[in-house]
C-alpha cells in the first residue's frame, strides 16, 4: 500500500500537468518495477508477476497518455497509441482474471477431500 501511495503522492508535489510531474511518476514506477524482482517481497511468483504487470501497465498508460496529450502525433499514430494502451490494459485485466481463476481452482482442489479408496 505504501508503494502505491508513494507512486500517487510523488507527482502531486510538482505543478499539475507538467512534464516534471509525469517524469516523477514514471521514475517512481520504474524504480519499483526494478526493485520488485530484486527484493522479491512476495512468497508466490504469481503475486510478483501480477505486481510487475500492474506497475508496467500504469507506466505504459501514463507514458501513452502523456504522448497523446503533449506529443505532436498524426491521426494514425495517435490511434495506434490509443489502441496499444487499450490492448495493454485489457491484457493486464485478463492476466488478473486468469490468475484469480487459477487460484480458485487450486483452492478448491486443496479443500476437497480425496476420494475414498475402496478397501480390498
N, C-alpha and C positions, 0 to 999 in steps of 0.2 A: 504494500500500500504506500509505503514511503517513497518507493521508486516512482510510482505513478503520480504521487503528489509533487515530487521534485520535477518531473517532466512537465507537469501542468503549471507549476508556480514559476519556474525559472524564466520562461518567456514573458511573464507578466511584469517582470522587473524593468523591461525596456518599453519604449514608446510603442503604442499599438500600430499594427500594420506596417512595420518597418522590416527591412532586411535583417537587421540585428536580432529582432525577435524571432524570426524564422530560423536564422542561423543558430541561435542559442538552443532552440527546441531540437533542431537536428543534431547538434553537438551532444546534447544530453542523451538523446535516443541512441546515437552511435556509441557513446561511452558505455551505456548499459547493455547494448547489443554485444559489444566486445567482452564486457565483464561477465555476463551471464555464463557463457560456456567455460570461461576460465575459472570462475568461482564455484560453479555447479551447486547452487543453493537448493536444488530440488532432488529428492531421492529418486523419483521416476524420470526417466528420459523423456517420456511423453509430456510431462509438465514443463520441462526445459524447452522442448520443441514448440509447445504452444506459446510460451512466453516470448521466445525469439520470433515466432511468427507474428505475434501481436506487435512487438516493437518494430519489426521490419515493415509491417503493414502501416502503422502510424507514420513511420518515416517516409514511406512512399507516398502516402496521402498528403502529408504536409509538403513534400517536395513537388508533387504534381499540382497541388493547389496553388503553390507559390509560382510555379512556372506558368500556369494558366492565367493567374491574376496579373503577374508582372512581366511575363515574357512576351516578346514580340513574335507571336506564332500565327501562322496561316490557319485558315479554317480547317484544313485536313489534319494538320499537325495537332491542333487543339482537340479535335475529335479523337485522334489517336491517343493522346494523353488521357483524355476523359475515359476512353474505353479501357485503357490499361489500368487506370485507377479502379474502375468498376470490376474488372477481372481479378485484380489483387484482393479487393475487398470480399468478393464472392468466394474466391479460393480460400481465404482465411476462415470465413464462416463455415464453408464445407469441411475444412480441416477440423475446426472446433466441433462441429456436429458429428463427424466420424469418430473423433476421439471420445466424445461423450457416449456414443453408441457402443464403442468398443469397451469402455469402462463398465457400462451397464451389463453387457454380455458376460464379462469376466466376473462381475459381482454376482450375477445370477448363478453362474456355474459354481462359484465358491460357496454360495448359500445353500444350493440344492444338496440334499443328502445323496450319497452314492447309491445306485440301485442295489437292492439286496441280491446276493448271490445265493442261488438255491443250494442247499446242502445235499450231499450225496448219501 
